[in-house]
Amino acid sequence: MKRLRINALTSDIIISIYVIVTLYLRFKLESETATGAFESIIMGVCFVVIIWALIKLKVLNPGWFGLFNSKKS
C-alpha cells in the first residue's frame, strides 16, 4: 500500500495554516465560553498531538522553511 507523503514546502504551508487556524479557534472559543486554564491546555495538547501524529506517520514531512539545513555550500 502506497502511503501519502507530502513534500517539504507543502508540509510547511499546511502546518503553518493549521497552527494559525487552531490558535484562532482556541481564542474564539475561550472568549465565547467560560473555559478555564485546564481546558485550554487540554485543547492545545490535542491539537499538537494531531499534527505530531501526522509528522510521525510521515504524511507531513516538514522542512522547517529551510531553517535547519545542515548542508554546507
Secondary structure, DSSP 8 states (H G I E B T S, - for coil): -----B-HHHHHHHHHHHHHHHHHHHHHHHHHTT--HHHHHHHHHHHHHHHHHHHHTTSB---GGGTT-----
